Amino acid sequence: MQIADARINRLMALAALGIAVLYIASVPIGTLTGLPGGDASGATIARFIGEHRGGILAAVVLNGIAWCTLMPCVFVGLRALLGGTAATVAMICAAVEAAIVGVALTFGAVLAYGAPDLGPQLAKVLMDGFDLGTNASAWPTVPCLLALVVAARRSGAFSRPTLAFAGLVALLHAITAVSFARSGALSPSGIAVAGPGAFAILMILVGAALLRRPLAGEATDGPADVALTASAART
């Protein structure tokens, strides 16, 4: 059991860190910080996508791997390690989140794939679909993170600062979940843009905590930041 737990720790740590690496890499590759806002005209959107078509397609692939493949795997592993109802809720919500993100990325992929031949009106519709899908993915993210906090607190899995940050990320996604204005702070290009980055930082903290978990048979000088083996043994 200890050897299996150690392997899961390492795999989940690498997957969590992989999410952050892929997302961070996708931002400059796809020029994501320069994406037109919800109040931009269709002509502006079509021109921007046409100019950055290759990078945006690459960013879609990177984010697809990060959020639709690695992220659900992380929460499946956390469910196995933490155990309990709360961890199961977090895993299910993560799967729903990944599915919605996949839909949003499909809008982005179609938008970039069709450039520069898309008309302004279609470009606007596809961009809206991407923005709204991204924001909608925050709906399951909130219960996912709150359930993770509950499961981790019961098992002593992560440090208090990590859990506090997870709570802040959940709050940020709660704001994102209602950010459907055309412009301003409560638009998809407002506060909501910080959501993926905050989640990526949380994955760095989770991955680092899992990596600090000693392998089976290794001696420890003090209490580890994560205590997953004992939790798994109770499930």
DRENDO-1510 file (C-alpha; in Angstrom, 1 decimal, always signed):
<recs>
REC; n; res; u; v; w
REC; 1; MET; +0.0; +0.0; +0.0 .
REC; 2; GLN; +2.8; +2.4; +0.9 .
REC; 3; ILE; +4.6; +1.8; -2.4 .
REC; 4; ALA; +1.4; +2.3; -4.4 .
REC; 5; ASP; +0.7; +5.5; -2.5 .
REC; 6; ALA; +4.2; +6.8; -3.2 .
REC; 7; ARG; +3.8; +6.1; -6.9 .
REC; 8; ILE; +0.4; +7.8; -7.0 .
REC; 9; ASN; +1.9; +10.8; -5.2 .
REC; 10; ARG; +4.6; +11.2; -7.8 .
REC; 11; LEU; +2.3; +10.7; -10.8 .
REC; 12; MET; -0.3; +13.2; -9.4 .
REC; 13; ALA; +2.5; +15.7; -8.6 .
REC; 14; LEU; +3.8; +15.6; -12.1 .
REC; 15; ALA; +0.3; +15.9; -13.6 .
REC; 16; ALA; -0.5; +18.9; -11.3 .
REC; 17; LEU; +2.8; +20.6; -12.2 .
REC; 18; GLY; +2.2; +19.7; -15.9 .
REC; 19; ILE; -1.1; +21.6; -15.8 .
REC; 20; ALA; +0.7; +24.8; -14.6 .
REC; 21; VAL; +3.6; +24.4; -17.1 .
REC; 22; LEU; +1.3; +23.9; -20.1 .
REC; 23; TYR; -1.1; +26.7; -19.2 .
REC; 24; ILE; +1.8; +29.2; -18.5 .
REC; 25; ALA; +3.4; +28.2; -21.8 .
REC; 26; SER; +0.2; +28.6; -23.7 .
REC; 27; VAL; -0.2; +32.3; -22.7 .
REC; 28; PRO; +2.7; +33.7; -24.7 .
REC; 29; ILE; +2.4; +31.1; -27.5 .
REC; 30; GLY; -1.2; +32.0; -28.1 .
REC; 31; THR; -0.9; +35.7; -27.2 .
REC; 32; LEU; -3.8; +35.0; -24.9 .
REC; 33; THR; -3.3; +38.2; -22.9 .
REC; 34; GLY; -4.1; +40.2; -26.1 .
REC; 35; LEU; -7.4; +38.4; -26.9 .
REC; 36; PRO; -10.1; +40.9; -27.8 .
REC; 37; GLY; -12.7; +41.6; -25.1 .
REC; 38; GLY; -16.4; +40.8; -25.3 .
REC; 39; ASP; -17.1; +44.3; -26.5 .
REC; 40; ALA; -14.7; +44.0; -29.5 .
REC; 41; SER; -16.2; +44.1; -33.0 .
REC; 42; GLY; -16.3; +41.0; -35.2 .
REC; 43; ALA; -13.8; +42.6; -37.6 .
REC; 44; THR; -11.3; +43.2; -34.7 .
REC; 45; ILE; -11.7; +39.6; -33.5 .
REC; 46; ALA; -11.3; +38.1; -37.0 .
REC; 47; ARG; -8.1; +40.3; -37.7 .
REC; 48; PHE; -6.5; +39.3; -34.3 .
REC; 49; ILE; -7.2; +35.6; -34.8 .
REC; 50; GLY; -5.9; +35.7; -38.3 .
REC; 51; GLU; -2.7; +37.3; -37.2 .
REC; 52; HIS; -2.1; +34.8; -34.4 .
REC; 53; ARG; -3.7; +31.7; -35.9 .
REC; 54; GLY; -0.9; +29.2; -35.4 .
REC; 55; GLY; -0.1; +30.3; -31.9 .
REC; 56; ILE; -3.8; +30.1; -30.9 .
REC; 57; LEU; -4.2; +26.6; -32.3 .
REC; 58; ALA; -1.1; +25.5; -30.3 .
REC; 59; ALA; -2.5; +27.1; -27.2 .
REC; 60; VAL; -5.7; +25.3; -27.7 .
REC; 61; VAL; -3.8; +22.0; -27.8 .
REC; 62; LEU; -1.7; +22.8; -24.7 .
REC; 63; ASN; -4.8; +23.8; -22.7 .
REC; 64; GLY; -6.7; +20.8; -23.9 .
REC; 65; ILE; -4.0; +18.5; -22.5 .
REC; 66; ALA; -3.7; +20.5; -19.3 .
REC; 67; TRP; -7.4; +21.0; -18.4 .
REC; 68; CYS; -9.1; +18.1; -20.2 .
REC; 69; THR; -6.6; +15.4; -19.6 .
REC; 70; LEU; -4.2; +16.1; -16.7 .
REC; 71; MET; -6.6; +18.0; -14.4 .
REC; 72; PRO; -9.2; +15.1; -14.2 .
REC; 73; CYS; -6.3; +12.7; -13.6 .
REC; 74; VAL; -5.1; +14.8; -10.7 .
REC; 75; PHE; -8.5; +14.7; -9.0 .
REC; 76; VAL; -8.9; +10.9; -9.7 .
REC; 77; GLY; -5.6; +10.4; -7.9 .
REC; 78; LEU; -6.6; +12.8; -5.1 .
REC; 79; ARG; -9.8; +10.8; -4.7 .
REC; 80; ALA; -7.8; +7.6; -4.3 .
REC; 81; LEU; -5.4; +9.2; -1.8 .
REC; 82; LEU; -7.7; +11.3; +0.3 .
REC; 83; GLY; -10.8; +9.1; +0.2 .
REC; 84; GLY; -14.3; +10.0; +1.5 .
REC; 85; THR; -17.4; +11.6; +0.0 .
REC; 86; ALA; -15.9; +15.1; -0.3 .
REC; 87; ALA; -13.0; +13.8; -2.4 .
REC; 88; THR; -15.5; +12.0; -4.6 .
REC; 89; VAL; -17.5; +15.2; -5.1 .
REC; 90; ALA; -14.3; +17.0; -6.1 .
REC; 91; MET; -13.4; +14.4; -8.6 .
REC; 92; ILE; -16.9; +14.4; -10.2 .
REC; 93; CYS; -16.9; +18.2; -10.4 .
REC; 94; ALA; -13.4; +18.2; -11.9 .
REC; 95; ALA; -14.7; +15.8; -14.7 .
REC; 96; VAL; -17.6; +18.1; -15.4 .
REC; 97; GLU; -15.3; +21.1; -15.5 .
REC; 98; ALA; -13.0; +19.4; -17.9 .
REC; 99; ALA; -15.9; +18.6; -20.2 .
REC; 100; ILE; -17.1; +22.2; -20.3 .
REC; 101; VAL; -13.5; +23.5; -20.8 .
REC; 102; GLY; -13.3; +21.1; -23.8 .
REC; 103; VAL; -16.5; +22.6; -25.3 .
REC; 104; ALA; -15.0; +26.1; -24.8 .
REC; 105; LEU; -11.7; +25.1; -26.4 .
REC; 106; THR; -13.6; +23.7; -29.4 .
REC; 107; PHE; -15.1; +27.1; -30.1 .
REC; 108; GLY; -11.6; +28.5; -29.9 .
REC; 109; ALA; -10.2; +25.8; -32.2 .
REC; 110; VAL; -12.9; +26.3; -34.8 .
REC; 111; LEU; -12.3; +30.1; -34.6 .
REC; 112; ALA; -8.6; +29.8; -35.2 .
REC; 113; TYR; -8.8; +26.9; -37.7 .
REC; 114; GLY; -11.2; +28.9; -39.9 .
REC; 115; ALA; -9.2; +32.1; -39.8 .
REC; 116; PRO; -8.6; +34.2; -41.9 .
REC; 117; ASP; -11.6; +33.1; -44.0 .
REC; 118; LEU; -14.2; +33.7; -41.3 .
REC; 119; GLY; -16.5; +36.6; -41.6 .
REC; 120; PRO; -16.7; +39.2; -38.8 .
REC; 121; GLN; -20.2; +38.0; -37.6 .
REC; 122; LEU; -19.2; +34.3; -37.3 .
REC; 123; ALA; -15.9; +35.3; -35.7 .
REC; 124; LYS; -17.9; +37.2; -33.1 .
REC; 125; VAL; -20.2; +34.3; -32.4 .
REC; 126; LEU; -17.3; +31.8; -32.0 .
REC; 127; MET; -15.4; +34.2; -29.7 .
REC; 128; ASP; -18.6; +34.6; -27.6 .
REC; 129; GLY; -18.9; +30.8; -27.4 .
REC; 130; PHE; -15.3; +30.5; -26.2 .
REC; 131; ASP; -15.7; +33.2; -23.6 .
REC; 132; LEU; -19.0; +32.0; -22.3 .
REC; 133; GLY; -17.9; +28.4; -22.2 .
REC; 134; THR; -14.8; +29.3; -20.3 .
REC; 135; ASN; -16.8; +31.2; -17.7 .
REC; 136; ALA; -19.4; +28.4; -17.5 .
REC; 137; SER; -16.5; +26.0; -16.5 .
REC; 138; ALA; -16.3; +28.0; -13.3 .
REC; 139; TRP; -19.7; +26.6; -12.2 .
REC; 140; PRO; -18.4; +23.1; -11.3 .
REC; 141; THR; -15.0; +24.5; -10.3 .
REC; 142; VAL; -16.4; +26.2; -7.2 .
REC; 143; PRO; -17.8; +23.0; -5.6 .
REC; 144; CYS; -14.8; +21.1; -6.8 .
REC; 145; LEU; -12.4; +23.3; -4.9 .
REC; 146; LEU; -14.6; +23.6; -1.8 .
REC; 147; ALA; -14.9; +19.8; -1.7 .
REC; 148; LEU; -11.2; +19.4; -2.0 .
REC; 149; VAL; -10.6; +21.8; +0.9 .
REC; 150; VAL; -13.0; +19.7; +3.0 .
REC; 151; ALA; -11.4; +16.4; +2.1 .
REC; 152; ALA; -7.9; +17.8; +2.6 .
REC; 153; ARG; -8.7; +19.3; +6.0 .
REC; 154; ARG; -10.2; +16.0; +7.3 .
REC; 155; SER; -7.2; +14.0; +6.2 .
REC; 156; GLY; -4.5; +16.7; +7.0 .
REC; 157; ALA; -3.4; +16.4; +3.4 .
REC; 158; PHE; -2.2; +19.9; +2.7 .
REC; 159; SER; -0.9; +22.9; +4.7 .
REC; 160; ARG; -3.3; +25.6; +5.9 .
REC; 161; PRO; -1.9; +28.2; +3.5 .
REC; 162; THR; -2.5; +25.9; +0.6 .
REC; 163; LEU; -6.1; +25.3; +1.7 .
REC; 164; ALA; -6.6; +29.0; +2.2 .
REC; 165; PHE; -5.4; +29.7; -1.3 .
REC; 166; ALA; -7.7; +27.0; -2.6 .
REC; 167; GLY; -10.6; +28.9; -0.9 .
REC; 168; LEU; -9.5; +32.1; -2.6 .
REC; 169; VAL; -9.4; +30.4; -6.0 .
REC; 170; ALA; -12.9; +29.1; -5.4 .
REC; 171; LEU; -14.1; +32.7; -4.6 .
REC; 172; LEU; -12.4; +34.0; -7.7 .
REC; 173; HIS; -14.2; +31.3; -9.8 .
REC; 174; ALA; -17.5; +32.2; -8.1 .
REC; 175; ILE; -17.1; +35.7; -9.4 .
REC; 176; THR; -16.1; +34.3; -12.8 .
REC; 177; ALA; -19.3; +32.2; -12.8 .
REC; 178; VAL; -21.4; +35.3; -13.0 .
REC; 179; SER; -19.2; +37.4; -15.2 .
REC; 180; PHE; -21.3; +37.8; -18.3 .
REC; 181; ALA; -21.3; +41.5; -18.8 .
REC; 182; ARG; -20.1; +42.8; -22.2 .
REC; 183; SER; -17.4; +44.9; -20.6 .
REC; 184; GLY; -15.9; +45.8; -17.3 .
REC; 185; ALA; -14.8; +43.8; -14.2 .
REC; 186; LEU; -17.7; +41.3; -14.5 .
REC; 187; SER; -17.1; +40.5; -18.2 .
REC; 188; PRO; -15.2; +37.5; -19.5 .
REC; 189; SER; -12.2; +39.8; -20.1 .
REC; 190; GLY; -12.4; +41.2; -16.6 .
REC; 191; ILE; -11.7; +39.5; -13.3 .
REC; 192; ALA; -12.5; +36.2; -14.9 .
REC; 193; VAL; -9.2; +36.1; -16.8 .
REC; 194; ALA; -7.3; +35.5; -13.5 .
REC; 195; GLY; -9.2; +32.3; -12.9 .
REC; 196; PRO; -7.1; +29.8; -14.9 .
REC; 197; GLY; -3.8; +31.3; -13.7 .
REC; 198; ALA; -4.9; +31.1; -10.1 .
REC; 199; PHE; -5.9; +27.5; -10.6 .
REC; 200; ALA; -2.6; +26.8; -12.2 .
REC; 201; ILE; -0.8; +28.3; -9.1 .
REC; 202; LEU; -2.9; +26.0; -6.9 .
REC; 203; MET; -1.8; +23.0; -8.9 .
REC; 204; ILE; +1.8; +24.1; -8.3 .
REC; 205; LEU; +1.2; +24.1; -4.6 .
REC; 206; VAL; -0.5; +20.7; -4.8 .
REC; 207; GLY; +2.2; +19.2; -6.9 .
REC; 208; ALA; +5.0; +20.6; -4.6 .
REC; 209; ALA; +3.2; +19.2; -1.6 .
REC; 210; LEU; +2.9; +15.8; -3.2 .
REC; 211; LEU; +6.6; +15.8; -4.2 .
REC; 212; ARG; +7.6; +16.5; -0.6 .
REC; 213; ARG; +5.8; +13.3; +0.4 .
REC; 214; PRO; +8.7; +10.8; +1.1 .
REC; 215; LEU; +8.9; +7.5; -0.8 .
REC; 216; ALA; +8.0; +4.4; +1.1 .
REC; 217; GLY; +10.9; +3.4; +3.3 .
REC; 218; GLU; +12.4; +6.8; +3.4 .
REC; 219; ALA; +13.0; +8.4; +6.8 .
REC; 220; THR; +11.5; +11.7; +7.6 .
REC; 221; ASP; +12.9; +14.3; +10.1 .
REC; 222; GLY; +9.5; +15.8; +10.9 .
REC; 223; PRO; +5.9; +15.8; +9.9 .
REC; 224; ALA; +5.3; +15.9; +6.1 .
REC; 225; ASP; +3.2; +18.5; +4.4 .
REC; 226; VAL; +0.9; +15.8; +3.2 .
REC; 227; ALA; -0.3; +12.8; +5.0 .
REC; 228; LEU; -2.0; +10.8; +2.3 .
REC; 229; THR; -1.1; +7.3; +3.1 .
REC; 230; ALA; -3.0; +7.2; +6.4 .
REC; 231; SER; -6.0; +8.7; +4.6 .
REC; 232; ALA; -6.0; +6.1; +1.9 .
REC; 233; ALA; -5.7; +3.4; +4.4 .
REC; 234; ARG; -9.0; +4.5; +6.0 .
REC; 235; THR; -10.9; +4.2; +2.7 .
</recs>
